[in-house]
Amino acid sequence: MTKTRDDFRPDSTPPRSLEDIILGQIHASNGVVTNEIDGVRVDSVNDLLARIYRHIEAEAIRQFRSNELWAIKAWTYDHILQDSVAKEAAATDDTLLDELTAPLAAWQKQEFDPLLNFRRKLQLEERAPGYVKECLRVATTLVSKYGKKQYYTEQELLEFMERERKHLAKSSYVTRLHQLKAFLDSLPENERGQRPKLPIHKIPSYPPIEEMHRPYFTTEEIERLIYWAVLEGKPEFVARLAVATIYGARVNEVAAVCSEHITLDHDNPTISIPTSKRGRRAPQPIPLPLVPIFSIPLKATKDDKVQRGLKRMCKKAGVPVQRRMGIHSIRRAVATALMDDALSLKEVYINRFLRWSEGGGGRLGVLPRYVRTPVAKSDAQILTKHPFVPMWLAMLPFLPLLPQYGCVCNIDKRARIV
């Protein structure tokens, strides 16, 4: 199936599809099609093509955790076009990879795809992107091991669950089981009206909160992070750290924030954080003196880039990084700091400020739905008491002295928040 350099000499034509490559290999072997491949009977060329397509798709899933066309193309580029001349042809011809993978894409449309089926159902339920991503991660792991199917056996599911339990903390394992159940529930029913289900009668309960590992930064560690970020960090990271430490944003929210979400009105600057869950989506006030920080140009980025930036800054600041520590550890720090001041801050205001859902669950029940205090007023009150805001205010005098902030230091001075 792999083309050699001789196949791509100047007088030859690059292959235009995977089917051409495969059929070319068959013709090169005098048209002989073996009756079995890995013990599976092959009755025709079409059977052979389908089996090879399944192999390519399975390899793409293993390497890229996806069977979408971009992953198929990437795997094809790395493994089918191994010759440097062939890769050069693909790099200079934008349509070559499209044409190469077109037969496989057509085959995919004819085959049942449990991952695409699951993604569609989650999106139709209007699930948050983060939830869809996590559920698909579990489903992809299962599919990469046992293949694309409409039904997974009890033995396969038990083996998968045992492996997950061995490698995960209990809380993460329980979450995986719920996500796995959602995937199994999305599969079609068979002729008897049945679909695969978890081979256990009851999903274990989450461990008590005191037993769960939920690391968070102390107030002193947050202060050190802010100090070192302003002095040595890239301005873009500094702006994202401000979003995390002031508004307690989740990692995918911190990554998604861009300049379009920030309105620098002279009297009423606001930020509209793209909430990743079902919490409140409304503009939140920006403390006036901090406008220069929020003037730093931002473009949406990836979650893992934000997490890596945080870990690098922790190393510079001498802040120890515990297992599973990340942006959400800052969110916990914000919530903890605000709750420590709960005598002067109403819990319902904190609930709103951190964009938690106003559903009927939780200690506050449906109370957030009935509080009529304007959100802008309650958020402003939170900011006057927010323990991390003064840390940012203390760093503002450094900005004009540091060359990396030249683009934002011409902002007019703002009145202090009162």
N, C-alpha and C positions, 0 to 999 in steps of 0.2 A: 504493500500500500504506500510505502514511502518512495518519493521520487528521488532519483539521483541527479548529479550534476549534468550528466550526459543528456538528460531529458530536457534541460533548460539552456541548451546552447543557443546562440543567436538565431540559428535557422529553425529552431523549434518553437512551438506555441505553448505557453503556460496552460495548465489544465484549467478548464472552466467550471468544473463541478466535481464533487466527491464521487459522484456516480461514474464520471469519466475515468477517474483514477482507479476505482475498484474494477470496472469492466476492463480497463487497460491491463490490469494485473491478471485478470482471468484469461484474456486473449494471449498474453505473454506466456501463459502456461498451457497453451493449446486448447483453451476453452474448457478445461477440466474443472468441474465444480465438485468438491468432495461431498460425500453424503452426510458427514457429521463434522461439527465444529464444537470442541469441548464437550463431546458426548451428546450434543443436541442435533437432531436430524435436520438437514437442509434439503428441501425438495426442489428448489428453483433459485434462479438468480435473485429474484425479488426477496425470497427468504434470506438469502445471504446478505443483500443490501440492508434489510431491516435489522438483521443481527449486528452488522457492523455499526449501523446508526445507533443502536442501543448501547453498544460498547463506547462509542464516542461520547454520547450523552452522559453515560455513567461516569466516564473519566472527567468530563467537564464538571459534573456535580462534585466529585471528590476533590478536584483541584480548586474550583472557584466557588463551591457551595451554591451553585445555581445551574439550572438547565435552560436559562434564557439564552436568546440567540447571541448576545454579546459574549457569553461564556463559551458557547460552541465555537464561535469565531476565534476566540483567544486560544482555545485548545488546538483548533485546527492549525492556526498559525505556528504554534510551538511544536506540534508533533507531526502533522501531515506534511507541512512545508519545511522540512528539516534542512534542505539545501539552501545555502545563503543566496544563490541566484533566484530561487523560487520566492524566498522571503522578500528580496528586493523587488521582484515583480509585484508582489502583493502590496508592498509599501508604497509603490509608485502608482498603482492602479486601485483607486478607491472601491471600484466595483468588483474586483477579483474575489475578495473574501465573501462578498454577498452572493456572488454566483456559485462559488465553491460550496457554500453551505445551504444554498437554496433547496436541493433535494431533501436534505435532512430536515429543514424547516417545514417543507411540505409533508414529510413523513410525520413530524411531531403533531401537526394539525389533525392527522388521522388517528393518532394514538391517544388513549386516555392519559391525561397528565394530572396526577393527584396534587402536585404542587401548584399548578396554574388554577386548578379547580378550587383549592383551598384559598389561594390568594383572592380569587374573585369573590368568594363567599364572605371573607373577612372585610373586603372593601365595600361590598353591598350592605354589610352590617354597620358601615361607617366606623369601623374600629380605628383607633389611633395608629398612626404609622409605626410607632415604637412597638405596640402590641403585635401588629402584623409581622414586623421584622423578627421579633422573638419567637413567635409561633412558627414561622417559616423556617427558622434556624433548627428547631427541633424536628420538624417534618423533613427537612432536607437531610439531616443526619440519618434519619430512618431510611429514607429513599436511597441515599448513597450506599447504604449497606445491603439493602434487600431489593432494590430496584423499584421501578414504577409499577404499581399494582392497584387494583381496586379492592384487594383483600390481603391483609397480613395475618399470618397464622399466629396462634397463641404462643407457639414456641419462639417465633421471631420476636414477638412483643415482650415476652418474658426475658429473653436474652438481652434485648435493648434496654429494658428497665433495670435489669441487674447491673448492666454496665454504667448506666447513668447514676445509680445509687452509689456505686463504688467510687465514682470520681467527683461527686458533688456534695456540698453541705446539705443538710436535711431540708432547709427552707428552699434552696434552689432546686432540689430534687422534687419537692412537692409542686413547685411552680411548673417544672417540666412535665409532670404527670398531667396537670390541668391542661397544658398546651398540647400534649400528645392526645388527650381525650378530645379536644376541640378538632384536631386533625382527623382522628378516626371518625368522629361524628360528621365530618364533611364529605366522607367517601360515599359513593352511591350504594343503594341497597341492591342485593342480589335478587334473583327471581323469587326467593322466599320472603322478601321484604326484610332481610337482615343485612346488617353492616358490621364490620369488625368493631370490637369494643375492648376496653382495657380488661386484661385477664385477672383482675382483682375486683372484689366486690366494693371496696371502699378505698378512696384515696386517703393516705395518712394526713393527719392534721399538721398544721404548721407548728413548730416548736414555740414555746412561750417567748415573748419579746425579749425577756432578759437573757435568754439562751441564744438568741440570734446575733450573728456577727454583723453589726451595722456601724462601722467606724465613722467617726466624724472629727473634724478639726476643732481644736480648742480656740478660744478667742485670741490667745497669745499667738498661736500658729497662723491664724488668719491675718493678724497684724504683720507678722513677718513675711507672709506671702505677698501682701499688698506692697510692703516696703521694697522688697527685692524685685517684684514685678515692675514697679514704676522705674526703678533705677536701671535694671538690666534686661527687662523683658522687651519683646517687640510690642509696639503700640497696639497692634490688633489683639494680642493676647491680653494686654492690660485692659482694654475695653471689654473683652469677654469676661475677664475676671471680675470686673465691676458689675456686670450683669448677674454673675453667679453669686457674688458676696452681698450684693444689695437686695436683689429680688429673689434669691434662692432658686434660680432657674435650674431645670433639669438639664442633663448633658446634651440631649438632642435639641433642646430649646436654645441653649448657649451656642451650639454649633449653627443653628438655623438663623439666628439673629443677624440682620444685615442693616445697612444704613437706611433702607426703605422703611424699616420698622421704627425708626427714630425721627421724631418731629422736634426740631430745635426752635420752636416758637419763642420769641424774646421773653414773653411773660409766663408762658405755660409749656415748657418743654416736656415731652412725653415719650414713652417707649411702649410699643405694642408687642409683647413677647408672644411668638407663635406657639401657643400652648400645645403640648404634645398629647395631653390626655383630655379629659372632659371638664376640666376646670374652666374658670372664667376667662374669657378672651376680651379684654378691654384695655385701653391705654392706661398706663400707670405714670404718675408724675416722676420727673427727674429732678433731684435737688439742683437748684439754679447754679450754685458754685461749681457743680460737677459737669456743666455743659462741655468744657474742653475735653474731658475724658470721653464723653459720648459723641463728640465731634470726630473722633478718629474713624476714618473710612473702614467699613466692614463689608465683607462678602460672605455668603453662606459657605460653610466648610463641613468637614466630616467629624463625626463624634470622636473617632479614635485619635484624630489630630489634636482635638481639644484636650483629651485625656493625656496624651503624650506631653503636650505643652505644660500641663499642670504638674506632671511628675518631674519634668526637667526643672521647673521653678522650685518645687519642693527640695530638690537636691541642692540648688543654689542657696536656698534660704535655710538649709540645715533642718528642714522639717521632716521627721521620719514618716515614711509611707507604709502604712499597715496593709495587710492583705485586703484586697477588694476596695481599696481607697480610691476615690475619684471625685468628679464634680458633685456627685450626689452626697458625698461627705460634707461638702460646703453647704448644700441645701439643708442637711441635718444641723449643721452649725448655726445657720441663720434661724431655723425654727427653734432650736434650743435657746439661743440668745434672746429671741423675742419672747419666748414663753417664760424665761427667767424674769422678764419685766412685765409679766401678766397682771400684776397688781394695778398698773397704770394703762395697760393695753388690753382691750377686750379680745377674748379668744376668737370671736366671730370675725373681727377685723384681721387678725393674723391669718385665719382660714382663707379669707378673701385675698389678702396680699400675696400669699403663697400659691394662689390659683388652685386650691384644692376643690374637688367637686362639691357642688351644693346639693348632692343627693341625700337620700334619707338615712344613709349609713353613718357610722361614726358616733363619737361622743356627743357632738352638737346636734345630731339628728337633722330635722328639717329647719332648725332655727335660722341658718343662713338665708333661707328662702324668704323669711318674713322680715328680716332687718331691712328697713327702708333708708338707712343713712346712706347718702351718696357715696359711691365707691371712691371718687376722687378725694372726698373729705376724709374717709377712713384711712386711705393709703397715705395721705399727707400726714396724718397723725402718727402712723407707723414710722414714717421717715424721720419725724422729729425725735423719736425715741430709739431709732435703729442704732445699735452700738457700733456697727461697722462703718456707718457714714462718716463719723469724725475721723476715722483712720484714713479715708480717702481725702478728706478736707486737709488733713495734715500734710499730705504729699503734694498738693497743688503747687506750692512755691518752688518745687524742684523742676516742674515742667519747663519753664523758660530757660533753665540752665542746661537742659539736655537736648542735643541736636535732633534726636529722633522725633521730638514733638514740635518741630518747627511749623508744621502745617496746621496745628491747632492752637498755638499760643497767641495768635492774633485775635482770638475771640474776645469781645468786650468783657470786661469784668462784670460779674453778676452779683446781685444782692444775695446775702446769706439767707438760707432757708430759716423761717421762723415758725 
